[in-house]
């Protein structure tokens, strides 16, 4: 019996010591900051994909407003007819208004018929809300016998409900612009399936062009953005906006690159251009609108200039043939930064913004590692020399270099860029396995801009597992934010309607009337909102591991571990307020107790706040119908001391906010 008792005691001793040895501990050294946090660490990247602008952020509600989306048929438009009404519509190329508005919609109304008109259902429905004023405008002309009243209305798609109507008097003669306000009543129920109608009573022939309908916009800008989507972005506290893309910058061919000059001025002068994701861009979201977007959200513009390479693989060699693109880049920079005494600064003032915009970074091209000709080094050098000669204050970003994130074979050798843009699209395991990616980067080389990155799980927007992968990756970028100076997730937007998506696993989803943030959106918001200006040294002990056999080699980083951490962490401190932000990501399916040791702290406030984003299952997600299934929750944490223990939930992203002196 005695020997049995001793045996049991020995077993308990060894088991107990083994359990204590495995306790997870994070030791923070507050005595000396590790590095400065980049003030531009978290920003936004944007391009026209997934109906990001047309049918998305850009508030225009009419689809195919200048009738150029298809050369043969007036897509998105149809005949509207009252009782006994008869009429036909067709495209007309013989009644141009100007060089931009060359195609119009022709409506022929038969004699003796009832009211007949044209109708547009927008981008998967016109949103209708109560007590809302819409600004409608269009160009129109008609044969003399057709001159008379036109009825403008918003109604349900089946025509059973008229939400609001107004009239304009169509006069005889040539093209004239008509404008009217449509205001819904307070008893109108919110609806997605609305349509816009222009109806005529007189028989005859009518022509229409640039038919536009705007709801209220953010900051009441006349050619502005959707309020709800702008508010979602504002909540992320982004520091910069990378625009106009992305592939949208390059275009499929030379003549379909982003045509910034034809995106300026009045909408009447914007012809739009073919996009690279199966639909045409209206270019209502033009260069000035991008800059005003930055202004509205207090972001810095990060301008990408076209550098002579197309998405379909064509390129322009450095030399005299590339020079016009270099000259155009200088003109674009002048539009952004020039005073009113410069040619393009004066044009910006004419467009309504006399004050120049601040600009620090210029990106030369986009993903030029895909250019198999190896021409980018020489192209970058030509842009570099000309831009630096005129604008030495600007920092230039190369789209190739670093650790070959795109399988690049031609690193920059001739000129040393200040920053290199790296792109990473992976699954959650790959992101977590490579969360230490930047820990051993050569600090003597160019700084790093992670210009596109995402954990691609979930559709149309990401799920919780993607948010865990994203958050793990962000701990690595934040820990190394002395060298990783900027980052931005992509794609930013997706229209969730069938046909609205070309690229799955996006950050913010929407339909015509509502929008929502994915779990990854809230992870981004947490990381951007709780950020100090100094990185705090942090050391982990007994970090739990996860095992996963990656079935194929990670083509971006070359990392194929089968065992890697399931707990990720980073800490920053605000040197002015003393607030300490400890971010802990628990990617495992088990709650984890963690002891936190605050070494070098003179005084710690006894209560703090824990912000938690979590779900029961990693494939849980938010949707247009359940927009807030997974959102951050705040908890009060008591009994905080220099050394204390806290439990972090399974499948959770956490920010522990403490007051430390």
DRENNU-554533 format. One record per residue: x, y, z of N, C-alpha, C in turn; residue in one letter. Coordinates in steps of 0.05 Angstrom, whole numbers, plus 5000, padded with zeros to 4 digits. Layout:
N
XYZXYZXYZA;...
# end
This chain:
661
501749765000500050005000501750255000X;503950245017505650485018507050534992X;507950314979509250344953507350454932X;504850354933502750454915502350754918X;502150834944501651124950503951294940X;506451194944508751344935508751364904X;507951144891507851144862505851344852X;503451354865501451544857502451834861X;503751884883504852154889506952234868X;508652044860510652104840509352164813X;507252004806505852064781504652344781X;503352414804502152674806504252894805X;506552844817508753044817509653094789X;510252874774511252914747509153034728X;506652934731504553044714504153344720X;504053404746503653684753505853864743X;508353774746510653934737510553954706X;509753744693509553754664507453954654X;505153964668503054154661504054434666X;505354474689506354754695508454834674X;510054634666512154704646510954784620X;508554694614507354764589505555014590X;505455144613503855394614504855594594X;503055724579503855924559504456184573X;506656304566507456554579508456744558X;507556994560508557214543509857414561X;512457474556513957664571514457914555X;513458134564513758394550515958554564X;517758674549519758844560519059134553X;517959284573517059554569519259764574X;521659664581523759854589524959994564X;524859864541526059974518524459904493X;523360094478521860034454523559884434X;522359694420523759534400524159694374X;522059834365522159984340519760164339X;519860354321517660534315515560394298X;513060444303510960344286510560534263X;510460434239509960604216507160734218X;507061004215504461134216502561064193X;503660934173502060854149501760554147X;501860414169501960124168499460004155X;497060104162494659984152493160184134X;492760104109491260274090489360114074X;488560224051486560104033487760074005X;486959863992487659823964485059793948X;484959913924482459913910482959883880X;481059753867480959743837478159663829X;477559693803474959623793474859323788X;473859173807473358883806471058823824X;469458623819467158553835465158773837X;465058943816463359183817463959353842X;466559403845467459563867466559853866X;466659973841465860253838463060263826X;462860193800460160183788458559953799X;456460023813454859813827455959763855X;457759933864458859903891459260173905X;461760243910462260493925461260743911X;461660763885460760993870457760993870X;456561213878453661213886451761213862X;452761253838450961243814449260993814X;446561023810444760803811443960693784X;444460843763443760753736445960593723X;445360353714447360193700447260253670X;449660273658449860333629448560603623X;449460813637448161073634448761213608X;450961143594451461263568451361053546X;450260823551449460623531451860503516X;454160483529456460373516457260103526X;455759993545456559733556456559503536X;454859533515454759333494454259483468X;455859403448455659553422453159493406X;451759273413449459183397446759233410X;446659203436444059233450444159413474X;441959543481441959723504441659563530X;443759423538443659253562442859413586X;441359293604440359413629437959603624X;437259643599434959813593432759643580X;430259733584427959593571425759793567X;423759713552421459883547419559873570X;418660103579416560113599413960193585X;411760063591409260133577406960123596X;405260333595402760333610400660173594X;398160193602396060043589395860123560X;395959923543395759953513398160093502X;400360133517402660273507404360093489X;405360203468407060053449409460223441X;411860113443414160253435416560073433X;418760173421421260013418423660193425X;425760053434428260203439430560073423X;432560243417434860143403437160343407X;439560253401441960423403442160593378X;443060843381443261023359446061153360X;447661113339450361223337450461473320X;448261583312448161813294447362073306X;447062083333446162323347447962383371X;450562393366452462443387452062723399X;452662753424452563003438455363133437X;457462963442460163053440461962803436X;464562833439466362603433466062383454X;464962443477464662233498461862103496X;459862263491457062163490456362113461X;457261893450456961833422454661633416X;453761503436451661303433449261383450X;446861393438444561463454442461243452X;440361263468438161073468435861203453X;434861073433432661173417430061023425X;428061183431425461073439423361163418X;421960973406419861033387417160953398X;415461143401412761103413410761103390X;409160893388407160873367404761063371X;403461143349401161313351398861173365X;397361323380394961213393395461033416X;397861003425398460823448398360983474X;398360833496398460963522401261053529X;401761133554404461223561406561003556X;408861083546411060903540413661033548X;415560883558418061003566420360803567X;422460883581424760713585425160663615X;426260433621426660363649429360233653X;430460273677433060163685432860063713X;433759813718433659693745436259713759X;438059883749440559933763442259683765X;443759673787445559453792444159253811X;442659063799441158873815439059023832X;437759213821435659353835436459643842X;434559823840434960093850434060093880X;435860183898435060183926433060413932X;430960343946428960543954428760553984X;428960793995428860834024426861064030X;425761054054423861274061425261544066X;423761754061424662024067427462074054X;427662004029430262024015429962183990X;431762363985431662523960433862413941X;432962373916434662273895434962493874X;437362533863437862723841437962573815X;435962633798435762503772436562713750X;437962623730438662803708438962633682X;438562763660438962623634438962833612X;440162753589439962913565437762783548X;436162963535433962853518433463053495X;432362943474431163093452429062923439X;427363043423425162893411424263033385X;422762883369421463003345419363203355X;418763393339417063613348414363523359X;413163323347410563233357410663093384X;413163013391413462873417413963063440X;414563313435415063503456412663523475X;413363523501411163523521412263423548X;410463353566411363263593412562983593X;414662953609415862693615415462643644X;414662403651414262323679416662163688X;417962253709420262113721419461983747X;420061733750419061593774420961373783X;420661303809421761063820419360883828X;419460633819417260453825418360173829X;416660003839417459723843417859593816X;419359383815420059253789417559133776X;415559073791413058963778411159193771X;411859443778410159663771407759713789X;407559553810405159573827405259803847X;407759903853408060113872409760333860X;408660583861410160813853411160953878X;413760953882414861073907414961373906X;415661483882415761773879415761843850X;414562073843414362153815414862453813X;415762543789416062823783415862863753X;415563113744415263163716417263373706X;418063343681419563563668418163603641X;418563843630417363913604419463893583X;419163703565420963663543420363863521X;422364033515421964243496422964163468X;421964303448422864253421425764333417X;426964213396429764293390431664073395X;434264143399436363953402436763853431X;439063743436439663633462439463833484X;438263753506438063923530438263753555X;439563853575439863703600437463773618X;436263563629433963593648434763483675X;433963613696434563533723432063553740X;431763363758429363353775430063213801X;428763283823429063153848426762963853X;427362723862425362523869425562473899X;423362503914423462473943421362273952X;422162073967420261873976418961954002X;416661854008415261914032416261764056X;415361844080416361724104415261444109X;413061374095411861104098412860894079X;414760974062415860784042417560584057X;417060324051418660114063421260074046X;423560044060426060004045425759764026X;426759794002426559583982429059583964X;429859353955432159323937431159323908X;428859203903427959163876426259393866X;427559623863426359853850427359893822X;425960063807426860123780426260423774X;427860533756427660813748426260823721X;424461013719422761033694422661323684X;422961353658422361603644420161533624X;417861653627415561573610414461823595X;413561773571412361983554409561913546X;407862113541405062073533404762103503X;406362283491406062343462407462133445X;406162073422407461903402409762063389X;411761913379413962043366416561903373X;418762033367421461913372422962083392X;424161943411425662073433428561963433X;430462123441433162043445434062113473X;435561943486436561993513439561933515X;440862073533443662013539444362103567X;446561993578447462043605445162063625X;443761843628441561823647442761753674X;442261923694443661893719441661923743X;442261773764440661783788442461753812X;442561953830444261943853442561953879X;443061783898441961803925443662003941X;443062053966444962213983447662083984X;449762243984452462143983454062234008X;456262104012457962164035459062454033X;458662604054459462894054458063054033X;455862944022454163084002455763163977X;457663003970459163063945457263013921X;457263193901455463163878455862913862X;458262823859458862583844460262383862X;458962333885460262213908459761923912X;460261833936460361553944458061473963X;457461213964455461113981456161164010X;454161254026454661324054455461074070X;453960854067454360624085457160504081X;458060484056460660364051462860544060X;462560804056464560994066464760974097X;462560944110462660924139464060674148X;463660454134465060204141468060244138X;468960384117471860434114472860624135X;471360824141472161014161472760884188X;471160674194471560524219474160374220X;475460334198478060194197480360384203X;479860644203481960854207484260814188X;483760794162485960744143487760994141X;490360944136492261164134492761254105X;492161074086492761144058490860984040X;490761074015489260933994491060883970X;491460623963492960563938491060543915X;491460713895489560713872491160783847X;489960733823487360623817487360323815X;489460183822489659893820492659833820X;493359583819491759363811491659333781X;490459113773490159063744488659283730X;486959433744485459653732487359873722X;489659893734491660083725492760003698X;493459743695494659643671492759623647X;490359513653488559453631489559203616X;487759093600488558853584490558933562X;490159173551491859263529492659553534X;494459653517495459933521493160133521X;491260093503489060293500486860253520X;487060053538484960013559486160043587X;488560163589489660233615487960453627X;488360503653486760713666487260983653X;485261093640485661343624485161593641X;486961653659486361863680485462123668X;486462203645485762463634482862473626X;481762253616478862263607477062203631X;478162173655476362143679476062403693X;477062623682476962883695474563043685X;473763233701471763423693468863323694X;467063453679464263383680463763103669X;461662973679461062703670460462703641X;459562923630458962933601461362893584X;463762923596466262893580467762633587X;466462453600467762193607466561963591X;468061863572467061643555467061373568X;468561343591468861083603470860913587X;471460673597473360503582472860213590X;473760023573473459743580475059673604X;473859523623475359433646476659163639X;477959053659479358793655478058563670X;475558613680474158403695471358353683X;471158363657468758293641466558503641X;467058743650465058953648466459223644X;464959403633465959673626465859853650X;467860023652468060223674466860493664X;465060613680463960863672465961093676X;467961053693469861263701468561493715X;466161453726465161653745466961673769X;468261453776470361453796472961523782X;473561783780475861873765478161953784X;480262063773482562133789481862323811X;480262533806479562723827477862583848X;476062403840474362263859476062093878X;478161963868479961813885481161993906X;482062223897483462413915481462523936X;478962573928476962673947476162443966X;476162203957475761973975477861973997X;480362023989482562054009481962284028X;481162504018480562734034478262684054X;476162544044473862494062474662314085X;476362114081477161924102479861994115X;480862224108483362324120485662124115X;485862034091487961844082489961994064X;492361884062494261984043493761834016X;494061973994493961833968496561683963X;496361443953498661293943498061233914X;499361393896498661383868500361193853X;499061013838500460833820500260943792X;502560963778502561073750503060843731X;501860873707502160663687505060663677X;506260423675509160393669509760233644X;507860193626508560073601508259773599X;506659643617506159363616503159303619X;502159123603499259063603498758793615X;496258753623495458513636495658273617X;495358313592495458093572498358023564X;500358163577503058093573504658263554X;503458463541504958633523506458843540X;508558953529510159153543511459353524X;512259573534513759773519516559793530X;518559733513521259753522522060033530X;523960053548524960313556526160453532X;526060723532527060883510524961073500X;525261163475523461373465520461293464X;519961033459517160953458515760953486X;517360923507516260923534516061213544X;517461403533517661673543514861803546X;513061773526510361893530508961813556X;509361553564508161463589509461593613X;512161643611513561773633512562063635X;512362203612511362473611508462493623X;506862293617504162283627504062253657X;505962093668506162063697506862323710X;508662483698509362743709506862923709X;505362913688502863083686500862993708X;500662733712498762633733499662723760X;502262713766503362803791502763103794X;503063253773502563543774499563603779X;497763433768494963473774494463433804X;495863243816495363193844496663403862X;499063483856500663653874501163933865X;500763993839501464253829499764483839X;500864723841499264953848497665053824X;496065253828494265343807495665483784X;498265533788499865663766501065463747X;500765203753501664993735499364913717X;500064793694497964713675495964523687X;496964313700495164103710494064183737X;495464343752494364443777492064633771X;492264783750490064953742487664793733X;488164563719485964393711484564283736X;486064203756484864103781483164323794X;484164563794482564783805480064823789X;480264803762477964833745475864613751X;476864383759475064153766473864183794X;474664393808473364453834475064413858X;477664363855479364323879481964483876X;481964743883484364913879486664823896X;486164723920488364643938489664383928X;492364383927493664133919493463923941X;493863673933493763453952496663373959X;496963283984499563193993500162913981X;502562863973503262613960506162543968X;506562303977509262213985510261983969X;508461793962509261553949508061533920X;509761433902508961373875509761083869X;507860923860508460653852508760643822X;510860513812511460503784510460233773X;507960243762506760003750505359833771X;504859583763503459393780504259103773X;505158953792505858673789507458613763X;509558773760511258743736512958503736X;512858353758514258093758513157893738X;510657943729509457773709510457833681X;511958053678513058133652515557953647X;515157743631517257553626519557653609X;519157893597521258003581523558113597X;523158153623525258273640525658563635X;523758703624524058983616523659183639X;522759083662521859273683524259423695X;526559303698528859453709529359703694X;529559683667530059913650527660103651X;525260003651522960173651522860333678X;523260183700523360323726525460533727X;527760483716529960673716529260923701X;527860893678527061133663525061303678X;523161173691521261323707522661443731X;524361293744525761383768527361633763X;528961633742530661863736529062113731X;526962093715525462333708523862433732X;522562253746520862343769522662463791X;524862323797526662423818527862693812X;528362743786529562993778527663223783X;525063183780523163393784521863383811X;521763153823520463123850522262953868X;524463063877526262913895524862833921X;522762973928521362923954519662663953X;519162563929517362323927519062073931X;517761873944518961613947517761423926X;519461273912518461113890518460813898X;516260683890515760403898516160233873X;517760023876518159823855516159603859X;515159493837513259273840514658993838X;517258993836518758733838521158773857X;522158543867524458553885523858383910X;525258443931524758303956525258003954X;523457843965523857553965522257423943X;522057553920520657443897517857343904X;516157513914513457423922511757333898X;512557403874510957323850512657143832X;514757023843516456863826518157043807X;518957273816520257473799523057373793X;523857403767526557323758528357553753X;527257793755528858033747528758243769X;530358213790530358423811531558683801X;530758903815531759163807534759183814X;536259263794539159283798540159563792X;538959693772540059953763539560183782X;537160193793536460403813535360273838X;535960383860534960273885532360413893X;530160273893527660393901527560433932X;525960623940525660663969523960443982X;522060343966520160143976519659933954X;519159683963518459463945515759363952X;514059323932511359223935511258923933X;510258793954510058503954507058423957X;506258203943503458113943503257823952X;501357763969500957503980498057423981X;497257213967494557093969494856803977X;493756724000494156454010491756354025X;491956104035489856014053490856064082X;489156004101489656074129492155934140X;492455674133494755524143497355644132X;497355724107499755844095500456114108X;498456274114498856524127500056484155X;498856294170499756244197502556124198X;503155944178505755824177507956014171X;507256234158509256434149508956704164X;507756694187507256944202509857084211X;512056934211514657054218516157144193X;514857174171516057224145518057454146X;517357674160519057914159520957934182X;521057734200522657754224525657784217X;526557654196529457664190530057804163X;528357984155528858134130531358314134X;532858354113535158524113534258814116X;534758944139533859214143535459424127X;537659344115539159534099537959564071X;536159394063534959414037532559604037X;531159614014528759794013526659704033X;524959904041522659844058520659664043X;518759554057516859374045514059484046X;512659474024509859534022508359284014X;506759174032505158944025502559044011X;502759093985500759243971498259083965X;498358823965495958653963496558403979X;494658333996494858084011492158004021X;491757754025489157654036489357354041X;487857264061487356984065484856914050X;485056744030482856694012481256444021X;479456494040477556284048474856424053X;472756304042470156414044469356564019X;466656574014465656693990462756793994X;462057023985463657223971465557383989X;464957384015466857514034468057294052X;470057364067471657164081470157054105X;471056824115469956704139471856754163X;471256634186472856674210475556554207X;475856334194478456214191480356394175X;479256534155480756734140481656964158X;479757044176480457264195482757184213X;482756924221484956824238487656834223X;487556744198489956754181490857044177X;488957214171489657504167490857624192X;489657564215490657684240493457574247X;493857314242496557204247498657344230X;497957384204499757524186500257814195X;498157944204498458224213500258244238X;500158044255502058064278504958074268X;505557924247508257934236508958194223X;506958314208507458574196507858794217X;506058784237506158984259508758964275X;509558714281512058674296514458794281X;514258794254516458884237515859144223X;514159314236513159554222515259774221X;517659724230519859904224520759864195X;520259624184521059564157518659524138X;516559414148514059394133512559654138X;512859844120511860114126508960144118X;507859974100505160004091504059724084X;501459694086500159444078497259504071X;496059354053493259384047492159124036X;489759044046488358804038487158834010X;486758613996485458623970484058353964X;481858363950480258593942478658703966X;478158963964476759103985473759053984X;472559043960469659043957468658813941X;466058743944464658553927461658613928X;460458623904457558623902456658333904X;455058263924454457983930452257863912X;451058013894449057913877450257713856X;448657523847449757343826450657503802X;453157443794454357593772455957833780X;455757913806457258143815460158083823X;460857833826463457763837465157623816X;467657723814469657583797471957463814X;472157553839474357453857473157423884X;473257173895472057123920473857193943X;472757173967474257233993474957523994X;472957693997473257983997472658094024X;473358344029473158464055470458564063X;469158714044466558854049464658764027X;462258674035460258594016457858774017X;456258773995453958953994452158863971X;449658953974447758943951446859233946X;444659273933443859543927443159713951X;442259583972441059733994442659704021X;444359504023445759454049448559374044X;450259394065453059304064453759184091X;455959034091456858914116459858854115X;461058824138463858754140464158454146X;466158334133466758054138468258024164X;468657774174470357744198473157854193X;474257834169476857954163476758254165X;474558374157474158664160474458744190X;473158594207473258674236476058614247X;477358414238480158374247481858604238X;481558694213482958934203482359184220X;479759214226478959444242480159444269X;480259214282481459184308484459254307X;485859154288488759204286489359494280X;487659624264488159904257487260094279X;485260014294484160194315485760194341X;487059974347488559944372491559904365X;492860134361495560124351497160344364X;499360274376501160464388503160574368X;505060734377507160834359509860704364X;510060514384512460374390511860074392X;513559914378513459624381514659544407X;513359374423514359284448515559004444X;517958964454519258704453517558494469X;517058274457515358064470516557794464X;516657624484517857364482515757154491X;515356954475513456744482514756494491X;513556354510514556094520512255894519X;512955654511511155424510508755484492X;509255604470507055674451505955414439X;503355374441502155124429502555114399X;502854874389503354834360500854704347X;500654744321498654604306500054454283X;498854234275500054074253498154064230X;499354124207497754114182499554054159X;498853854143500453784120499553954096X;501254144089500654304065500954134040X;498854104026498853904004500454003980X;500954253977502554353955504354573966X;506654603953508554803962507455083959X;507755243980506955523979508655663957X;507355733935508855833912509856113917X;508956253938509756523943512156533961X;512156393983514256414002516156174003X;515355953990516955713992516955584019X;514855624034514755524062512855284063X;513755054072512054824073512254684101X;511954824123512154694149509654524154X;510054314169507754154178506954214206X;508654364221508054434248508854724253X;506954874263507455164267505555254289X;505955494300504455584323501455604318X;499855574339496955634337496355884353X;498356004365497956254380499956464369X;498856694362500556904351500157164367X;502257334368502057564386503857784377X;503158024385504758264380503758474400X;505558654408504758864426505959134417X;504359344419505259614414504259794437X;505660024439504960204461504860494450X;502860644460502660924454504361084473X;506461204463508361334481507261584494X;505061694483503861934494501861874516X;500261674512498161604531498861384550X;500961224543501660994560499960754555X;498060764536496360534530498060314517X;497660074526499059834516496959664502X;497559574477495759414462497159144457X;496158934469497158664466495258514448X;496058434425494358294406495157994406X;493157824411493557534412491457394395X;492457224377490757074359490856784367X;488656674374488456384381487156244358X;488756114341487655984317486755704322X;486955604347486255334353483355314362X;482455064364479655014372479454984402X;481455054418481355044447482055314459X;480555374481481255614496484055594507X;485455814509488255814518488756004541X;489755904563490456064585493356174580X;493656434583496256564578497056734601X;499456704611500556874632502057104618X;501457344626502857584614504457714636X;507057744630508957864648509858134637X;509158354651509758624642512358714655X;514558634644517158714656517759004648X;518959154668519659434663517359624668X;515059524676512759704681512959814710X;512760074713512860194739510160164753X;508060194738505360184749503460084728X;501559914736499559804717496759854729X;495059974714492260004723490859734726X;489359704747488259444754486059334736X;484859514720482859414702483559494673X;482759324655483359374627480959294610X;481359294583479259224565480259004546X;478658804542479258594523477158604500X;478158644476476458654452476858384438X;474558244434474657964424472957934399X;474157814379472757724355472957424354X;470757284354470956994356468456864343X;468656604338466356444329466656164340X;464456014339464455744349465855554329X;465655624303466855454282468455634263X;470655534253472355704236471055784209X;469055624200467855694175465355874179X;464755954203462656154208463356414194X;461256564186461756804172459457004174X;459857244164457757444161456657444133X;454157514129452857524103451157774101X;450057814077448258044073445758024091X;444957774097442657724114443357704143X;445757624149446757624177449357784179X;449058054177451458214174453158234199X;452058174222453558204247453557944264X;453657724250453857474265456557454280X;458657554268461257554281462357844281X;462257964305463258244309464858254335X;466658444338468158474362466358544386X;466958424409465658484434467658584455X;466958774471468658884492468058754519X;470158684533469858574560471658724579X;470658774603472458884624474158664636X;476658724640478558534653479458654679X;479058504700479758604727482358474737X;483258584759485558474774488058454756X;488458654740490958674724493258744742X;495458594740497858654755500258634736X;502658664746504958644729505258364717X;504258164732504057894721501257794727X;499857714706497057614709496457414687X;494257274691493557064672490757114661X;490457084635487857124621487356894602X;484856814599484056604580483156724554X;484156624532483356714505481756494492X;479356564482477556374471478656234446X;477556004440478155854415477356024391X;478755994370478156134345477556434350X;479556574361479056844369481457034361X;480757284355482657504352482157694375X;484257764390483957914415485758154415X;484758364427486458594433486058654463X;488158644478488158704507489258984511X;487559174519488359444523488859504552X;491359584558492159634586493259914589X;492960024613494260284619496760224636X;499060294625501560224637503360474639X;504760494661506660714665509560594667X;
# end
